[in-house]
Amino acid sequence: MSDSAKSNDEIQGEGNYTAAEDYDEGVREFVKRGKVKSAAEKAAPRDADEERELSEAEKEGLSHARSSGGNA
């Protein structure tokens, strides 16, 4: 194993810090480009039926989530 590969493996711990940093940077760039509002509008339910389906799916998913003492 190369020194750089070993170094990267050692910093990962229980999470992938490199991937988390890359994700965070991507989110910051997305926000800087001003695309949040248009993305939110595209993701919004198209009608009342779709809104109800999404709400039911969210409730179903949350019912399967493990309680971690947090907001889940």
Distance bins in CASP14 RR format, pairs under 12 A and 6 or more apart:
PFRMAT RR
TARGET T0000
AUTHOR 0000-0000-0000
RMODE 2
METHOD distances of the structure
MODEL  1
1 7 0 0 0 0 1 0 0 0 0 0 0
1 8 0 0 0 0 1 0 0 0 0 0 0
1 9 1 0 0 1 0 0 0 0 0 0 0
1 10 0 0 0 0 0 1 0 0 0 0 0
2 8 0 0 0 0 1 0 0 0 0 0 0
2 9 0 0 0 0 0 1 0 0 0 0 0
3 9 0 0 0 0 0 1 0 0 0 0 0
3 10 0 0 0 0 0 1 0 0 0 0 0
4 10 0 0 0 0 0 1 0 0 0 0 0
4 11 0 0 0 0 0 1 0 0 0 0 0
4 18 0 0 0 0 0 1 0 0 0 0 0
5 11 0 0 0 0 0 1 0 0 0 0 0
5 12 0 0 0 0 0 1 0 0 0 0 0
5 18 0 0 0 0 0 1 0 0 0 0 0
6 12 0 0 0 0 0 1 0 0 0 0 0
7 17 0 0 0 0 0 1 0 0 0 0 0
7 18 0 0 0 0 0 1 0 0 0 0 0
8 16 0 0 0 0 1 0 0 0 0 0 0
8 17 0 0 0 0 1 0 0 0 0 0 0
8 18 1 0 0 1 0 0 0 0 0 0 0
8 19 0 0 0 0 0 1 0 0 0 0 0
8 21 0 0 0 0 0 1 0 0 0 0 0
9 15 0 0 0 0 0 1 0 0 0 0 0
9 16 0 0 0 0 0 1 0 0 0 0 0
9 17 0 0 0 0 0 1 0 0 0 0 0
9 18 0 0 0 0 0 1 0 0 0 0 0
10 17 0 0 0 0 0 1 0 0 0 0 0
10 18 0 0 0 0 0 1 0 0 0 0 0
11 17 1 0 1 0 0 0 0 0 0 0 0
11 18 1 0 0 1 0 0 0 0 0 0 0
11 19 0 0 0 0 0 1 0 0 0 0 0
11 20 0 0 0 0 0 1 0 0 0 0 0
11 21 0 0 0 0 0 1 0 0 0 0 0
12 18 1 0 0 1 0 0 0 0 0 0 0
12 19 0 0 0 0 1 0 0 0 0 0 0
12 20 0 0 0 0 0 1 0 0 0 0 0
12 21 0 0 0 0 0 1 0 0 0 0 0
13 20 0 0 0 0 0 1 0 0 0 0 0
14 20 0 0 0 0 0 1 0 0 0 0 0
15 21 0 0 0 0 0 1 0 0 0 0 0
15 23 0 0 0 0 0 1 0 0 0 0 0
16 22 0 0 0 0 1 0 0 0 0 0 0
16 23 0 0 0 0 1 0 0 0 0 0 0
17 23 0 0 0 0 0 1 0 0 0 0 0
17 24 0 0 0 0 0 1 0 0 0 0 0
18 24 0 0 0 0 0 1 0 0 0 0 0
18 25 0 0 0 0 0 1 0 0 0 0 0
19 25 0 0 0 0 0 1 0 0 0 0 0
19 26 0 0 0 0 0 1 0 0 0 0 0
20 26 0 0 0 0 0 1 0 0 0 0 0
20 27 0 0 0 0 0 1 0 0 0 0 0
21 27 0 0 0 0 0 1 0 0 0 0 0
21 28 0 0 0 0 0 1 0 0 0 0 0
22 28 0 0 0 0 0 1 0 0 0 0 0
22 29 0 0 0 0 0 1 0 0 0 0 0
23 29 0 0 0 0 0 1 0 0 0 0 0
23 30 0 0 0 0 0 1 0 0 0 0 0
24 30 0 0 0 0 0 1 0 0 0 0 0
24 31 0 0 0 0 0 1 0 0 0 0 0
25 31 0 0 0 0 0 1 0 0 0 0 0
25 32 0 0 0 0 0 1 0 0 0 0 0
26 32 0 0 0 0 1 0 0 0 0 0 0
26 33 0 0 0 0 1 0 0 0 0 0 0
26 35 0 0 0 0 0 1 0 0 0 0 0
27 33 0 0 0 0 0 1 0 0 0 0 0
27 34 0 0 0 0 0 1 0 0 0 0 0
27 35 0 0 0 0 0 1 0 0 0 0 0
27 36 0 0 0 0 1 0 0 0 0 0 0
27 39 0 0 0 0 0 1 0 0 0 0 0
28 34 0 0 0 0 0 1 0 0 0 0 0
28 36 0 0 0 0 0 1 0 0 0 0 0
29 35 0 0 0 0 1 0 0 0 0 0 0
29 36 0 0 0 0 0 1 0 0 0 0 0
30 36 1 0 0 1 0 0 0 0 0 0 0
30 37 0 0 0 0 0 1 0 0 0 0 0
30 38 0 0 0 0 0 1 0 0 0 0 0
30 39 1 0 0 1 0 0 0 0 0 0 0
30 40 0 0 0 0 0 1 0 0 0 0 0
31 37 0 0 0 0 0 1 0 0 0 0 0
31 39 0 0 0 0 0 1 0 0 0 0 0
31 40 0 0 0 0 0 1 0 0 0 0 0
33 39 0 0 0 0 0 1 0 0 0 0 0
34 40 0 0 0 0 0 1 0 0 0 0 0
35 41 0 0 0 0 0 1 0 0 0 0 0
35 42 0 0 0 0 1 0 0 0 0 0 0
35 43 0 0 0 0 0 1 0 0 0 0 0
36 42 0 0 0 0 0 1 0 0 0 0 0
36 43 0 0 0 0 0 1 0 0 0 0 0
37 43 0 0 0 0 0 1 0 0 0 0 0
37 44 0 0 0 0 0 1 0 0 0 0 0
38 44 0 0 0 0 0 1 0 0 0 0 0
43 50 0 0 0 0 0 1 0 0 0 0 0
43 51 0 0 0 0 0 1 0 0 0 0 0
43 54 0 0 0 0 1 0 0 0 0 0 0
44 50 0 0 0 0 1 0 0 0 0 0 0
44 51 0 0 0 0 1 0 0 0 0 0 0
44 54 0 0 0 0 1 0 0 0 0 0 0
45 51 1 1 0 0 0 0 0 0 0 0 0
45 52 0 0 0 0 1 0 0 0 0 0 0
45 53 0 0 0 0 1 0 0 0 0 0 0
45 54 1 0 1 0 0 0 0 0 0 0 0
45 55 0 0 0 0 1 0 0 0 0 0 0
45 56 0 0 0 0 0 1 0 0 0 0 0
45 57 0 0 0 0 0 1 0 0 0 0 0
45 58 0 0 0 0 0 1 0 0 0 0 0
46 52 0 0 0 0 0 1 0 0 0 0 0
46 53 0 0 0 0 0 1 0 0 0 0 0
46 54 0 0 0 0 0 1 0 0 0 0 0
47 53 0 0 0 0 1 0 0 0 0 0 0
47 54 0 0 0 0 0 1 0 0 0 0 0
48 54 0 0 0 0 0 1 0 0 0 0 0
48 55 0 0 0 0 0 1 0 0 0 0 0
49 55 0 0 0 0 0 1 0 0 0 0 0
49 56 0 0 0 0 0 1 0 0 0 0 0
50 56 0 0 0 0 0 1 0 0 0 0 0
50 57 0 0 0 0 0 1 0 0 0 0 0
51 57 0 0 0 0 0 1 0 0 0 0 0
51 58 0 0 0 0 0 1 0 0 0 0 0
52 58 0 0 0 0 0 1 0 0 0 0 0
52 59 0 0 0 0 0 1 0 0 0 0 0
53 59 0 0 0 0 0 1 0 0 0 0 0
53 60 0 0 0 0 0 1 0 0 0 0 0
54 60 0 0 0 0 0 1 0 0 0 0 0
54 61 0 0 0 0 0 1 0 0 0 0 0
55 61 0 0 0 0 0 1 0 0 0 0 0
55 62 0 0 0 0 0 1 0 0 0 0 0
56 62 0 0 0 0 0 1 0 0 0 0 0
56 63 0 0 0 0 0 1 0 0 0 0 0
57 63 0 0 0 0 0 1 0 0 0 0 0
57 64 0 0 0 0 0 1 0 0 0 0 0
58 64 0 0 0 0 0 1 0 0 0 0 0
58 65 0 0 0 0 0 1 0 0 0 0 0
58 72 0 0 0 0 0 1 0 0 0 0 0
59 65 0 0 0 0 0 1 0 0 0 0 0
61 72 0 0 0 0 1 0 0 0 0 0 0
62 71 0 0 0 0 1 0 0 0 0 0 0
62 72 1 0 0 1 0 0 0 0 0 0 0
63 72 0 0 0 0 0 1 0 0 0 0 0
64 72 0 0 0 0 0 1 0 0 0 0 0
65 71 0 0 0 0 1 0 0 0 0 0 0
65 72 1 0 1 0 0 0 0 0 0 0 0
66 72 1 0 0 1 0 0 0 0 0 0 0
END
